[in-house]
Amino acid sequence: MTQQSPQPTVLVVGLGGTIAMTPTTKEGGARPTLGPQDLLAAVPQLAATGITVKTQSFSNKPGASLTLEDIEELASRLWAMDSEGSIDGIVVTQGTDTLEETAYLLSLLYEARAPLVVTGAMRAPFLAGADGPANLLAAITVAASPQARGLGVLVVFNDQVFEAARVRKAHSTSTNAFIAPDTGPLGTVAEGRLRLLATPAHKPLPMAAALTHPARVGLYPASLGDDGALLEPLLDQVDGMVIAAFGVGHVPDTWVPILHKAAQRIPIVFASRTGGGTTLTHTYAFDGSEKTLLSSGLIGAGHLDPYKARHLLTVLLRSGADLAKICATFAPAGTTPEGRG
């Protein structure tokens, strides 16, 4: 095992987002313009940490404009850089709109020696109380810590450390926007060091196969009064579907024949739209219940929320996984034993 260097080296990679934004109009509208070197200039406390920081610009986009292809390329580039052995940790800065999704997708695509930490900001650098510098300092601290090794991809925000599979953005403007409803944070950053309180229950195994198969995966939310008329034609246009179901995995009864028919052709996963808790397997048995969906050929997502379930299904399909492999992967990923019924 490679020894941690006395003075660790952390690579900061900038993707854009609020943390890198400056005003571009008289009315104050902001766009990402700053690079990672600019972000570091706002963190003078870094000099006292003894951490050597390198930088690399990858893109300068708002989080909403990042693509799956962007993150696949980023993971590949970071994996290659880590193999050179010159860095001890990596920090990715990006927009918070998609930060929870990017972190989980990276956890499916990146496995290397160096810990990978994702962070950003809720307030742009030109606003009072900008949180970017503090988040960046905490993220670099965690990325350089030997304790972070082996924990998978982490999110660091507001001095809290989250597992990529559990973190959720739960507020549109607060600097305390990120939570983990089921587990809480894995740890905190205090007095300049990582204080680890827990470890992840399940660490995703990065996909070994190349993502060469085209795949389009949809996400459709259940809502009161939806009879499924809009869902049915959408199912004909995708290679896989995630249903953001009510509660523990329920949909309107009119959806059952539609989903049963489509599940004979494509993999369909159901996740809870609540953002916390798990899908169940056999507590309810009415038409549209989780038991009905499983017996109709759908796959339960367990504790994975709909957004993360979509990324897992997408990566599996793009790697060429068959239905058996998809079912086998979703069970431990959601930390539940359910399969197809």
LUMMARLUM-156715 format. One record per residue (C-alpha): y, x, z. Coordinates in nm, 3 decimals. Layout:
N
Y X Z;
...
This chain:
341
0.000 0.000 0.000;
0.343 0.128 -0.095;
0.554 0.227 0.206;
0.894 0.066 0.260;
1.155 0.332 0.191;
1.378 0.437 0.486;
1.676 0.301 0.296;
1.548 -0.004 0.105;
1.675 -0.090 -0.241;
1.744 -0.450 -0.339;
1.817 -0.572 -0.690;
2.064 -0.862 -0.721;
2.028 -1.061 -1.042;
2.303 -1.306 -1.138;
2.230 -1.629 -1.324;
2.567 -1.798 -1.272;
2.632 -2.114 -1.072;
2.899 -2.210 -0.819;
2.865 -1.876 -0.640;
3.002 -1.711 -0.957;
3.267 -1.965 -1.054;
3.643 -1.925 -1.096;
3.905 -2.185 -1.195;
3.969 -2.200 -1.567;
4.218 -2.488 -1.591;
4.542 -2.581 -1.417;
4.363 -2.879 -1.267;
4.116 -2.645 -1.094;
3.804 -2.703 -1.299;
3.563 -2.414 -1.247;
3.315 -2.227 -1.468;
3.078 -1.938 -1.390;
3.253 -1.616 -1.488;
3.171 -1.360 -1.216;
2.891 -1.107 -1.239;
2.678 -0.980 -0.949;
2.903 -0.677 -0.899;
3.195 -0.915 -0.841;
2.989 -1.107 -0.587;
2.899 -0.790 -0.397;
3.266 -0.688 -0.380;
3.323 -0.990 -0.155;
3.062 -0.868 0.098;
3.205 -0.552 0.263;
2.952 -0.584 0.549;
2.678 -0.467 0.313;
2.784 -0.107 0.363;
2.675 -0.121 0.727;
2.324 -0.247 0.649;
2.194 0.076 0.499;
2.057 -0.119 0.202;
2.109 0.019 -0.147;
2.199 -0.264 -0.383;
2.158 -0.257 -0.759;
2.277 -0.535 -0.990;
2.182 -0.695 -1.317;
2.337 -0.988 -1.504;
2.082 -1.220 -1.659;
2.297 -1.517 -1.757;
2.615 -1.696 -1.650;
2.531 -2.065 -1.662;
2.574 -2.360 -1.432;
2.244 -2.445 -1.264;
2.212 -2.766 -1.467;
2.198 -2.568 -1.792;
1.915 -2.331 -1.697;
1.594 -2.387 -1.893;
1.224 -2.336 -1.832;
1.235 -2.060 -2.090;
1.514 -1.886 -1.896;
1.304 -1.878 -1.581;
0.991 -1.767 -1.764;
1.185 -1.476 -1.916;
1.341 -1.391 -1.578;
1.001 -1.386 -1.405;
0.859 -1.160 -1.674;
1.154 -0.921 -1.653;
1.142 -0.904 -1.272;
0.768 -0.844 -1.274;
0.814 -0.554 -1.516;
1.097 -0.403 -1.310;
0.896 -0.428 -0.989;
0.606 -0.245 -1.149;
0.833 0.057 -1.185;
0.837 0.083 -0.803;
1.209 0.150 -0.768;
1.305 -0.167 -0.578;
1.197 -0.308 -0.242;
1.332 -0.662 -0.285;
1.500 -0.893 -0.534;
1.775 -1.153 -0.490;
1.852 -1.411 -0.759;
2.187 -1.592 -0.741;
2.222 -1.921 -0.925;
2.361 -2.273 -0.920;
2.238 -2.502 -0.646;
2.184 -2.803 -0.876;
1.844 -2.667 -0.978;
1.786 -2.398 -0.714;
1.492 -2.576 -0.549;
1.322 -2.615 -0.888;
1.388 -2.259 -1.002;
1.253 -2.115 -0.677;
0.928 -2.312 -0.707;
0.888 -2.230 -1.075;
0.937 -1.861 -0.997;
0.668 -1.889 -0.729;
0.428 -2.000 -1.005;
0.526 -1.721 -1.242;
0.611 -1.416 -1.029;
0.377 -1.211 -0.812;
0.470 -0.856 -0.735;
0.522 -0.612 -0.451;
0.890 -0.686 -0.394;
0.992 -1.006 -0.210;
1.194 -1.246 -0.425;
1.476 -1.448 -0.265;
1.688 -1.715 -0.434;
2.034 -1.812 -0.308;
2.367 -1.954 -0.422;
2.674 -2.129 -0.285;
2.811 -2.478 -0.236;
3.175 -2.366 -0.237;
3.314 -2.152 -0.515;
3.470 -1.812 -0.428;
3.826 -1.940 -0.470;
3.784 -2.221 -0.215;
3.854 -2.202 0.157;
3.534 -2.135 0.350;
3.343 -2.007 0.049;
2.981 -1.960 0.158;
2.863 -1.732 -0.121;
2.929 -1.398 0.052;
2.743 -1.499 0.370;
2.450 -1.641 0.172;
2.430 -1.327 -0.041;
2.436 -1.098 0.263;
2.160 -1.300 0.432;
1.950 -1.308 0.113;
1.975 -0.930 0.068;
1.880 -0.884 0.434;
1.568 -1.095 0.387;
1.473 -0.934 0.056;
1.488 -0.589 0.220;
1.280 -0.693 0.520;
0.914 -0.586 0.540;
0.848 -0.923 0.709;
0.928 -1.104 0.383;
0.648 -0.930 0.197;
0.358 -1.159 0.116;
0.548 -1.483 0.185;
0.598 -1.573 -0.179;
0.933 -1.673 -0.325;
1.189 -1.768 -0.059;
1.519 -1.955 -0.053;
1.788 -1.829 0.184;
2.085 -2.054 0.251;
2.318 -2.097 0.549;
2.122 -1.826 0.738;
1.800 -2.027 0.706;
1.487 -1.914 0.521;
1.279 -2.169 0.330;
0.948 -2.174 0.148;
0.995 -2.243 -0.224;
0.738 -2.525 -0.228;
0.905 -2.719 0.056;
1.280 -2.669 0.016;
1.499 -2.960 -0.098;
1.868 -2.991 -0.175;
1.962 -3.286 0.045;
2.342 -3.302 0.020;
2.574 -3.285 -0.278;
2.863 -3.099 -0.111;
2.775 -2.970 0.237;
2.726 -2.598 0.293;
2.417 -2.700 0.491;
2.271 -2.866 0.183;
1.917 -2.728 0.193;
1.637 -2.855 0.414;
1.258 -2.862 0.429;
1.170 -3.215 0.545;
0.804 -3.152 0.630;
0.817 -2.807 0.784;
1.172 -2.700 0.860;
1.278 -2.341 0.784;
1.034 -2.052 0.801;
1.292 -1.844 0.983;
1.654 -1.753 1.027;
1.882 -1.456 0.976;
2.054 -1.346 1.298;
2.222 -1.021 1.401;
2.154 -0.873 1.062;
1.778 -0.921 1.055;
1.513 -1.172 0.953;
1.365 -1.365 1.244;
1.043 -1.517 1.114;
0.922 -1.833 1.290;
0.638 -1.950 1.065;
0.445 -1.865 0.749;
0.370 -2.087 0.448;
0.058 -2.305 0.467;
-0.018 -2.241 0.102;
0.113 -1.970 -0.127;
0.088 -2.060 -0.496;
-0.114 -1.824 -0.712;
0.089 -1.723 -1.017;
-0.062 -1.834 -1.345;
-0.258 -1.551 -1.504;
-0.267 -1.702 -1.853;
0.021 -1.664 -2.096;
0.235 -1.976 -2.133;
0.180 -2.008 -2.506;
0.084 -2.376 -2.539;
0.369 -2.618 -2.610;
0.386 -2.897 -2.353;
0.637 -3.167 -2.270;
0.605 -3.323 -1.926;
0.799 -3.634 -1.830;
0.918 -3.758 -1.491;
0.950 -4.132 -1.435;
1.064 -4.293 -1.108;
0.926 -4.617 -0.971;
1.196 -4.871 -0.888;
1.203 -5.232 -0.777;
1.158 -5.478 -1.062;
1.053 -5.227 -1.331;
0.772 -5.398 -1.524;
0.662 -5.081 -1.706;
0.796 -5.181 -2.049;
1.007 -4.863 -2.064;
0.731 -4.645 -1.922;
0.467 -4.734 -2.181;
0.639 -4.592 -2.493;
0.747 -4.284 -2.298;
0.385 -4.203 -2.213;
0.312 -4.184 -2.586;
0.570 -3.908 -2.630;
0.458 -3.659 -2.365;
0.169 -3.424 -2.293;
0.176 -3.499 -1.922;
0.363 -3.725 -1.681;
0.471 -3.724 -1.319;
0.537 -4.059 -1.155;
0.784 -4.054 -0.865;
0.606 -4.330 -0.676;
0.709 -4.547 -0.383;
0.612 -4.432 -0.035;
0.270 -4.271 -0.011;
0.191 -4.324 -0.380;
0.252 -4.685 -0.486;
0.372 -4.839 -0.813;
0.424 -5.199 -0.935;
0.093 -5.371 -1.013;
0.201 -5.423 -1.375;
0.194 -5.045 -1.423;
-0.176 -5.006 -1.341;
-0.325 -5.092 -1.683;
-0.054 -4.890 -1.857;
-0.121 -4.581 -1.646;
-0.500 -4.622 -1.662;
-0.490 -4.627 -2.041;
-0.257 -4.326 -2.066;
-0.459 -4.125 -1.812;
-0.752 -4.123 -2.055;
-0.534 -3.915 -2.290;
-0.295 -3.708 -2.075;
-0.285 -3.587 -1.713;
-0.069 -3.809 -1.493;
0.036 -3.702 -1.145;
0.189 -3.930 -0.881;
0.417 -3.792 -0.610;
0.624 -3.958 -0.339;
0.983 -4.024 -0.437;
1.087 -4.009 -0.068;
1.124 -3.631 -0.057;
0.916 -3.593 0.258;
0.560 -3.664 0.361;
0.251 -3.679 0.143;
0.071 -3.906 -0.099;
-0.239 -4.066 0.052;
-0.587 -4.130 -0.087;
-0.741 -4.447 0.057;
-0.521 -4.614 0.320;
-0.410 -4.891 0.082;
-0.622 -5.067 -0.180;
-0.394 -5.328 -0.343;
-0.318 -5.314 -0.717;
-0.073 -5.028 -0.759;
-0.179 -4.849 -0.441;
-0.275 -4.482 -0.418;
-0.646 -4.578 -0.418;
-0.599 -4.774 -0.741;
-0.411 -4.489 -0.905;
-0.675 -4.232 -0.813;
-0.955 -4.456 -0.940;
-0.756 -4.500 -1.263;
-0.765 -4.127 -1.325;
-0.430 -4.018 -1.182;
-0.384 -3.707 -0.965;
-0.214 -3.709 -0.626;
0.057 -3.448 -0.565;
0.018 -3.440 -0.187;
0.324 -3.282 -0.026;
0.473 -3.164 -0.356;
0.782 -3.362 -0.447;
0.812 -3.505 -0.802;
1.029 -3.220 -0.932;
0.793 -2.947 -0.818;
0.490 -3.146 -0.933;
0.644 -3.159 -1.280;
0.685 -2.781 -1.289;
0.330 -2.720 -1.171;
0.189 -2.957 -1.431;
0.407 -2.802 -1.702;
0.296 -2.448 -1.622;
-0.069 -2.555 -1.611;
-0.049 -2.729 -1.948;
0.141 -2.441 -2.106;
-0.126 -2.202 -1.983;
-0.397 -2.411 -2.152;
-0.553 -2.557 -1.836;
-0.796 -2.845 -1.880;
-0.806 -3.155 -1.662;
-1.058 -3.008 -1.418;
-0.838 -2.702 -1.364;
-0.530 -2.923 -1.318;
-0.703 -3.134 -1.051;
-0.837 -2.827 -0.873;
-0.493 -2.666 -0.868;
-0.301 -2.968 -0.740;
-0.521 -3.016 -0.433;
-0.432 -2.692 -0.250;
-0.081 -2.684 -0.398;
-0.010 -3.012 -0.224;
-0.208 -2.899 0.084;
-0.421 -3.212 0.061;
-0.783 -3.258 -0.052;
-0.735 -3.544 -0.293;
-0.860 -3.523 -0.648;
-0.925 -3.796 -0.898;
-1.089 -4.040 -0.660;
